[in-house]
Amino acid sequence: MHPHDEVDSLMSLITDFSACSGQVINIQKSGCFFSKNCNPDFFVSLIRQLNIGKIDLNEKYLGIPLFIRRSKSEAFGHLADHFDKRAAKWKAYRVISSQNRTQLSTQQSKVYKDSWNTPVLPKVQLFLWKCIRNILPTKSRVFRFTTEQDNLCILCDDSMIETAEHLLLHCFFSKAIWAIIPGGNLVLQDSSVGIDIHTWIYKWISSCKDKTMLCQILTTAWTIWRDRCFKNFQGKSQNATATASYAMKIAGETIQSVTITHTPTITQVIIPQHTLMVLPSNCIMMYCDAPYINISNKIGIGIYLVDETGNYGGCKTITGITRDSEEAESLAILVAADWERSLNFEAICINSDAKNPVSFFKNKNNQTSWFSNSILEDSILF
Ligand SMILES: [Zn+2]
């Protein structure tokens, strides 16, 4: 067949394909590959008429060979070389960064480590880290990087530049809060000496042995920043007394949760024998409880199963998240009910120490929330 005819057939094929598929072939990015059986004179005239280039056997697209021949190592050898070069650089980088790490460990890593081990909420720890790194986005810092013209403290009317030191130690609003907070007099003493925020925070973290006071002071510092953000971004007016009481509330909850986490109480299960005596035949008793951590909303459900003869029948533990302790206790009852039914006993007996959920079953003075109600109803209907 004459090359002209070949080209005409090919072009009409491409035109039909474009019409049917709605896609247009980019001729400039196309190439022709000919098998070795083709006559060189033939394919030269063909690519001239098509006006597209000839591609070789070792042609690549995005670094990947278009034609993979018998030898894979030959086809992909360039990728292995490329990777080796990058890996060699990466090793060099690792050496450099490990040197940096060594420098950090001698100078600052203790400060960072101590700040992350401070008994405060994770968001307060993050705030402390920003203070230590001097990257808290106060107006004085933001002022340097934007066209924003206002760099004055929003909490006082003293036309003072808002730095972290001013905001947390020298501002009249903050001083009013420190005057209320337990241990705040020590902070007021700190504010009278020209201390920078990095040194101030680290001084408290490293030297304060009273964990409750440490938590209160650092949580209060975060609360001042929090309320400053509320005023700055939402225009909420702030009140020193309200800020102080919120800080104390958060600090109190934090201390409570930290105490729970660090000194877990070991519960000894005591099974009252007289309860077992009144159980009907083919009945099973389940003791269920669900401790709840209000700072994280985490719960742990524990169920202990005893048969009518008083023998241990099994146990089950489940973790989860609920809105409050009542919902946690209700869920424990639901899980226990579900489990007991799966065991095909004629009668079930669930023992719980949760006052409101138990009252729910007794139809007495029902004070459970709507979401606990629906869980408890499910435990009956299961
Ligand atoms: Zn101020």
Boltz pocket constraint, residues with backbone or C-beta under 6 A from the ligand:
constraints:
  - pocket:
      binder: B
      contacts: [[A, 153], [A, 154], [A, 155], [A, 156], [A, 157], [A, 158], [A, 160], [A, 166], [A, 167], [A, 170], [A, 171], [A, 172], [A, 173]]
      max_distance: 6.0
